[in-house]
Amino acid sequence: MEREIGDGQEEHQIPLLTPYKMGNFLLSHRIVLAPLTRQRSFNNVPQPHAILYYSQRTTKVGLLIAEATGVSDTAQGYPHTPGIWTKEQVEAWKPIVDAVHAKGGIFFCQIWHVGRVSNQGFDGVEIHGAHGYLVDQFLKFSAKRAGSNLFYKQAIDSSNSS
């Protein structure tokens, strides 16, 4: 992308740093903090240090995706990962989400199955679909069948209606 700025000089914009409309969100740039499996929670409760971790990485109207977050005690793939299935976990996420919002960021929660992310104030979800998790299993076994995209359409529609 180029525009003239005078005296024969041209200014080059870096596409990653240009705004991007994503659904209801107008991001200030296209760089996203991808979800990480940090494994720094105690008893699956997000810890106060996560407030600093996420707020340091927040930019005004930039998108962050929280680390892999379990939705039930039986859905855990790794130890020390945060969850959202108990009231204590929900309450622990709230100041983290608030810190991101206070700096103008947009915060999604990566869930491993399904969950109650709207209760914590997250702005959206990224459904984990790699590495043999539930969604990945549907893809591997249904990719060659007619109508195999139905599962994904239903998952997206269900997420949108929550």
C-alpha positions in Angstrom: 0.0 0.0 0.0 1.5 3.3 -1.0 0.5 6.9 -0.9 2.3 10.0 -2.0 3.6 12.3 0.8 5.2 15.0 -1.3 8.5 15.8 -2.9 8.5 12.6 -4.8 8.7 10.5 -1.7 6.3 7.6 -1.0 5.2 6.3 2.4 4.8 2.5 2.6 2.3 1.1 5.1 3.0 -2.2 6.6 -0.1 -4.3 6.1 0.2 -6.0 9.5 -0.1 -2.6 11.1 -3.3 -1.6 9.2 -6.8 -1.8 10.7 -8.9 -4.9 10.2 -12.6 -5.5 10.6 -13.3 -8.9 12.2 -17.0 -9.4 12.7 -18.2 -6.8 15.2 -14.6 -5.7 16.0 -12.5 -3.2 14.2 -8.9 -4.1 15.2 -6.3 -1.4 15.1 -3.8 -3.8 13.5 -3.6 -7.4 12.4 -1.1 -8.7 14.9 -2.7 -11.1 17.4 -1.4 -12.6 20.6 -2.0 -16.3 19.9 -3.1 -18.6 22.7 -0.4 -20.3 24.6 -0.5 -23.3 26.9 1.3 -21.5 29.8 0.6 -24.0 32.6 0.9 -21.4 35.4 -2.4 -21.9 37.2 -2.8 -23.5 40.6 -5.7 -25.9 40.9 -6.8 -24.8 37.5 -7.5 -21.2 38.8 -5.9 -18.4 36.9 -3.4 -16.6 39.1 -3.0 -12.8 39.7 0.3 -12.7 37.7 -1.8 -13.3 34.6 -3.2 -9.7 35.0 0.3 -8.4 34.4 1.1 -10.9 31.7 -1.9 -10.1 29.6 -2.0 -6.4 30.3 1.7 -6.0 29.2 0.8 -7.5 25.9 -2.4 -5.4 25.3 -2.6 -2.8 22.6 -5.5 -0.4 22.1 -8.1 -2.3 20.0 -5.6 -5.2 19.5 -6.7 -8.8 19.9 -5.4 -11.2 22.5 -6.4 -14.8 22.8 -6.1 -16.3 26.3 -4.3 -19.5 26.9 -5.9 -22.9 26.5 -8.7 -22.9 29.1 -10.5 -26.1 30.2 -14.3 -26.2 30.7 -14.5 -29.2 33.0 -12.3 -31.2 35.4 -12.5 -34.2 33.0 -11.5 -32.2 29.9 -8.0 -31.3 31.1 -5.1 -32.2 28.8 -2.3 -30.7 30.8 -1.7 -29.9 34.4 -1.8 -26.3 35.8 -3.9 -24.9 33.0 -6.7 -22.5 33.9 -10.3 -23.4 33.8 -13.8 -21.8 33.7 -16.0 -24.5 35.2 -16.0 -23.3 38.8 -17.1 -20.0 40.4 -13.6 -19.5 41.8 -12.1 -19.8 38.3 -14.7 -17.5 36.8 -14.0 -14.9 39.5 -10.2 -15.2 38.9 -10.6 -14.5 35.2 -12.6 -11.3 35.7 -9.7 -9.0 36.9 -7.6 -10.4 34.1 -10.2 -9.6 31.5 -10.8 -6.2 33.1 -7.1 -5.3 32.9 -7.1 -6.1 29.1 -10.2 -4.0 28.6 -8.9 -1.2 30.7 -6.0 -0.8 28.1 -8.5 -0.9 25.2 -7.8 -4.5 24.2 -10.1 -7.2 22.8 -9.8 -10.5 24.7 -10.9 -13.9 23.4 -10.8 -17.1 25.4 -9.4 -20.3 23.8 -11.6 -23.1 25.0 -10.8 -26.8 24.7 -14.4 -28.0 24.4 -17.3 -25.7 25.2 -17.9 -23.3 28.0 -19.2 -20.3 29.8 -16.9 -17.6 28.5 -19.6 -14.9 28.3 -19.8 -15.0 32.1 -16.2 -13.6 32.5 -16.6 -10.8 30.0 -14.5 -12.2 27.2 -15.3 -10.8 23.8 -15.3 -14.0 21.8 -13.8 -17.5 21.6 -11.3 -19.4 19.6 -12.2 -23.1 19.6 -9.1 -25.3 19.9 -9.1 -27.6 16.9 -5.6 -29.1 16.6 -3.4 -31.8 18.1 -6.1 -34.5 18.4 -8.5 -32.5 20.5 -12.2 -33.0 20.0 -12.7 -30.8 17.0 -9.6 -32.2 15.3 -11.0 -35.7 15.7 -14.1 -34.7 13.8 -12.0 -33.3 11.0 -9.9 -36.4 10.7 -12.8 -38.9 10.6 -15.3 -36.8 8.6 -13.1 -34.9 6.0 -14.0 -37.2 3.1 -17.7 -37.6 3.9 -20.4 -35.4 2.4 -21.7 -32.8 4.8 -18.5 -33.1 6.9 -18.6 -29.3 7.5 -21.9 -29.6 9.4 -20.1 -30.1 12.7 -18.1 -26.9 12.3 -21.2 -24.9 11.2 -23.1 -26.1 14.2 -20.2 -25.3 16.5 -19.9 -21.8 15.1 -23.7 -21.2 15.2 -23.8 -22.5 18.8 -20.9 -20.2 19.8 -22.6 -17.3 18.2 -25.9 -17.9 19.9 -24.4 -18.2 23.4 
